[in-house]
């Protein structure tokens, strides 16, 4: 449970600190990553706020709380998933907080072959992929 809590707190703190740095330093001029892309401010929206009909922030927080509670309970029952569930919870928390503060999120890594993303997205993907691998490994 400690790994879950720690990852849930550390991911949003680091992601928001990097975003603050990127928005302060690179607002006008991107930082080149050579042939791979660049680091720049790219405004975006979380998935629940995209599309023609935009739900309210209240719904976003209800969805986050339900998911966070489910992942916390699952982490308590299966401690080896703790850090991975914490990464997912922390990434989602970072996006929810930022959407509440700014109305959108700031993605800052833009690769030439992939849509823009941020550390919260990386945490979500790593947490989900590792969890899926652990589930498949436990079934086999």
C-alpha positions as CSV (number, residue, x, y, z in Angstrom):
1,X,0.0,0.0,0.0
2,X,3.0,2.3,0.6
3,X,4.1,1.9,-3.0
4,X,0.6,2.8,-4.2
5,X,0.4,5.9,-2.0
6,X,3.9,7.1,-2.9
7,X,3.5,6.7,-6.6
8,X,0.0,8.4,-6.4
9,X,1.7,11.4,-4.9
10,X,5.0,11.6,-6.6
11,X,3.8,11.4,-10.2
12,X,1.6,14.5,-10.0
13,X,4.2,16.4,-8.1
14,X,6.9,15.7,-10.7
15,X,4.6,16.1,-13.7
16,X,3.3,19.5,-12.5
17,X,6.9,20.7,-11.6
18,X,8.1,19.8,-15.1
19,X,5.1,21.5,-16.7
20,X,5.7,24.6,-14.7
21,X,9.4,24.6,-15.9
22,X,8.4,23.9,-19.5
23,X,5.7,26.6,-19.6
24,X,8.0,29.2,-18.0
25,X,11.0,28.5,-20.1
26,X,9.8,27.2,-23.5
27,X,6.5,29.1,-24.1
28,X,7.9,30.8,-27.2
29,X,10.8,28.6,-28.3
30,X,10.8,24.8,-28.3
31,X,13.7,22.7,-27.2
32,X,14.8,20.4,-30.1
33,X,15.2,16.7,-29.6
34,X,16.9,16.4,-32.9
35,X,15.4,14.1,-35.4
36,X,13.0,12.7,-32.8
37,X,10.9,15.8,-32.2
38,X,10.9,18.6,-29.6
39,X,9.8,19.7,-26.1
40,X,7.2,22.4,-26.3
41,X,3.9,23.6,-24.8
42,X,1.0,21.7,-26.4
43,X,-2.4,22.5,-24.9
44,X,-4.7,19.4,-24.8
45,X,-7.7,17.9,-23.0
46,X,-8.1,14.7,-21.0
47,X,-10.2,12.0,-22.7
48,X,-13.4,12.6,-20.7
49,X,-13.3,16.3,-21.7
50,X,-12.9,15.6,-25.4
51,X,-15.6,15.3,-28.1
52,X,-18.8,17.2,-28.9
53,X,-20.5,17.0,-25.5
54,X,-18.2,18.0,-22.7
55,X,-19.1,16.7,-19.3
56,X,-18.6,18.8,-16.2
57,X,-15.6,18.7,-13.9
58,X,-17.7,17.1,-11.2
59,X,-18.2,14.0,-13.4
60,X,-14.4,14.0,-14.0
61,X,-13.7,13.9,-10.3
62,X,-16.4,11.3,-9.6
63,X,-14.8,9.0,-12.3
64,X,-11.3,9.7,-10.8
65,X,-12.5,8.9,-7.2
66,X,-14.2,5.7,-8.3
67,X,-11.1,4.5,-10.2
68,X,-8.7,5.6,-7.4
69,X,-10.7,3.7,-4.7
70,X,-10.9,0.6,-6.9
71,X,-7.2,0.7,-7.5
72,X,-6.4,1.4,-3.8
73,X,-8.5,-1.6,-2.7
74,X,-7.0,-3.8,-5.4
75,X,-3.5,-2.7,-4.4
76,X,-4.2,-3.6,-0.7
77,X,-5.4,-7.1,-1.8
78,X,-2.5,-7.6,-4.3
79,X,0.5,-5.6,-3.0
80,X,2.7,-6.6,-6.0
81,X,0.4,-4.3,-8.1
82,X,0.8,-1.4,-5.8
83,X,3.4,0.7,-7.6
84,X,1.7,0.1,-11.0
85,X,-1.7,1.0,-9.7
86,X,-0.2,4.0,-8.0
87,X,1.3,5.2,-11.3
88,X,-2.1,5.0,-13.0
89,X,-3.8,6.8,-10.1
90,X,-1.0,9.5,-10.0
91,X,-1.1,10.1,-13.7
92,X,-4.9,10.5,-13.7
93,X,-4.7,12.7,-10.6
94,X,-2.2,15.0,-12.3
95,X,-4.5,15.4,-15.3
96,X,-7.6,15.9,-13.2
97,X,-5.9,18.6,-11.1
98,X,-4.6,20.4,-14.1
99,X,-7.9,20.3,-15.8
100,X,-9.5,21.8,-12.7
101,X,-6.9,24.5,-12.5
102,X,-6.4,25.4,-16.2
103,X,-9.4,23.9,-18.0
104,X,-7.0,21.8,-20.1
105,X,-3.7,20.0,-19.8
106,X,-0.2,20.8,-21.1
107,X,1.5,18.1,-23.0
108,X,5.2,18.8,-23.5
109,X,7.0,16.0,-25.3
110,X,6.2,16.0,-29.0
111,X,7.8,13.2,-31.1
112,X,7.6,13.3,-34.8
113,X,5.9,9.9,-35.0
114,X,3.5,10.2,-31.9
115,X,1.0,12.6,-30.5
116,X,2.2,15.0,-27.8
117,X,2.3,13.6,-24.3
118,X,3.6,14.3,-20.8
119,X,4.9,12.4,-17.7
120,X,1.4,11.7,-16.5
121,X,0.7,9.9,-19.8
122,X,3.9,7.9,-19.4
123,X,2.9,6.9,-15.9
124,X,-0.5,5.8,-17.0
125,X,0.8,3.7,-19.8
126,X,3.6,2.1,-17.8
127,X,1.2,1.3,-14.9
128,X,-1.4,-0.2,-17.2
129,X,1.2,-2.2,-19.2
130,X,2.9,-3.6,-16.2
131,X,-0.4,-4.5,-14.5
132,X,-1.5,-6.3,-17.7
133,X,1.8,-8.2,-17.9
134,X,1.5,-9.2,-14.2
135,X,-2.1,-10.4,-14.7
136,X,-1.1,-12.5,-17.8
137,X,1.9,-13.9,-16.0
138,X,-0.2,-15.0,-13.1
139,X,-2.7,-16.7,-15.3
140,X,-0.1,-18.6,-17.3
